[in-house]
């Protein structure tokens, strides 16, 4: 499990739970259940980091709970 903050909420428009990672731009996933959205976003976090490494882009350090969240 990653150490990045994950925000999970229900999207009425999508009829799915959305999991967003504010510290990783564009990093988000969805799922039909809360647990599925969390599992999916963990996969997306790993892929986000792998891609950033391949492209030699900076990877933010996890900060934990964000002040604005």
C-alpha positions as CSV (number, residue, x, y, z in Angstrom):
1,X,0.0,0.0,0.0
2,X,1.3,3.4,-0.9
3,X,1.8,6.3,1.5
4,X,0.1,8.9,-0.7
5,X,-3.1,10.4,0.5
6,X,-6.1,9.0,-1.4
7,X,-9.5,10.7,-1.5
8,X,-12.4,8.5,-2.3
9,X,-15.9,9.7,-3.0
10,X,-19.1,8.6,-4.7
11,X,-19.8,10.0,-8.2
12,X,-23.5,10.1,-9.0
13,X,-22.7,11.0,-12.6
14,X,-20.4,8.0,-13.0
15,X,-22.3,5.7,-10.7
16,X,-18.9,4.7,-9.2
17,X,-16.5,5.4,-6.4
18,X,-13.7,7.7,-7.5
19,X,-10.3,7.5,-5.9
20,X,-8.0,10.5,-6.5
21,X,-4.3,11.0,-5.4
22,X,-3.9,14.8,-5.1
23,X,-0.1,14.6,-4.9
24,X,0.2,12.8,-8.2
25,X,-1.2,14.9,-11.0
26,X,-3.9,13.1,-12.9
27,X,-3.7,10.0,-10.8
28,X,-7.1,8.6,-10.2
29,X,-9.2,5.4,-10.6
30,X,-12.7,4.2,-10.0
31,X,-14.6,1.1,-8.9
32,X,-18.1,-0.2,-8.2
33,X,-17.2,-0.4,-4.5
34,X,-15.1,1.6,-2.2
35,X,-12.7,-1.3,-1.8
36,X,-12.4,-1.8,-5.6
37,X,-11.7,1.9,-6.1
38,X,-8.9,1.7,-3.5
39,X,-7.4,-1.4,-5.0
40,X,-7.5,0.1,-8.5
41,X,-5.9,3.4,-7.4
42,X,-3.0,1.4,-5.8
43,X,-2.3,-0.1,-9.2
44,X,-2.6,3.3,-10.9
45,X,-0.2,4.8,-8.3
46,X,2.4,2.1,-9.1
47,X,2.0,2.7,-12.8
48,X,2.2,6.5,-12.4
49,X,5.5,6.1,-10.6
50,X,6.9,3.7,-13.1
51,X,6.0,6.0,-16.0
52,X,7.5,9.0,-14.2
53,X,10.7,7.1,-13.7
54,X,10.8,6.0,-17.4
55,X,10.3,9.7,-18.4
56,X,12.8,10.9,-15.8
57,X,10.2,13.1,-14.2
58,X,10.2,14.1,-10.6
59,X,8.2,11.9,-8.2
60,X,6.8,13.8,-5.2
61,X,7.5,12.4,-1.8
62,X,4.3,11.4,0.1
63,X,3.3,14.1,2.5
64,X,0.5,12.3,4.2
65,X,-2.6,14.3,5.1
66,X,-2.9,17.4,3.0
67,X,-3.9,20.7,4.6
68,X,-6.4,21.6,1.8
69,X,-8.1,18.2,1.6
